[in-house]
Amino acid sequence: MEFIEDIEHFESEGLVLTIGFFDGVHAGHRYLIDQVCSTAKEEHLKSAIFTFWPHPRITLNEHYKPNLLNTIEEKKELLMSSPLDYCIMTDFSMELANLDAYDFMKKVLKEKLNVKHLIIGYDHRFGRNREEGFDDYVKHGEELGMMVTQADPYSDNNYTISSSFIRQLLAVGEINMANHYLGYPYSISGTVTKGQQVGRTIGYPTANLKLDIDNKCLPKIGVYAAMVEVGDKKYKSMLYIGTRPTTAIAELSIEAHLFDFDGDLYDQHITIYVEDRVRNQHKFEDLTSLKKQLQKDARMAQKMLMRF
């Protein structure tokens, strides 16, 4: 699969293409990508997706900060393993945002990318203010000599799988279900910084994480079983996301205690793979009570991670 960022000099003999932001590159996205690839094979064309960075709504409103499932690096890595021929990724500019659907299809999809067949995601709209819908795209396609069809949605157990659905699962702590529909363990990455060091005083030193992006979507506050990647090695770990009610610290903290690790992690970049949920956040009477609970949490997290 080839990444294309310069559409001005892109050449192809014809594409089957779909459009979207593809946050999470989850099971629903992969289902759509498979439809694009199978159609391209049948029609002897190349397969492609057209995607953007940053999120279109950030361009339209600089104060809007969407909770993202992926950083741009994570998104690229996930797409790299797909069966697509091309991932065409471009900046979402105001110039692009101001094109109506017809002009976007004509000036970008037809004239620059040579799209022969456009497959629209079941709930996707594009063009200025998203004013038009699928029937309009079909009409424009007929005028431009471009076939336009609508993809089938991906559903499972009566759930329609989308990025919003994944975010909802994370928000209520359903990490197992979220990981299932993502097709991989949800991860958060960042740099280890110095924290309050309370955990160190009760035998549970933690790596405090400063996220790579401030608007990364986080699972519901609480304790989780996780795998932490440091360099080329992974460690079984206990992850805490939340405030510190026992010590009256209201600032949100993301910190991981690595089992069987002895070393200095300050200023290192780590990735935390969230595997299972242990419990909700609680306030304890004192640090002694907190330590007793952490001992229980550690046993539970290690039991959950036995398969690793």
Disulfide bonds with the S-S distance in Angstrom:
none
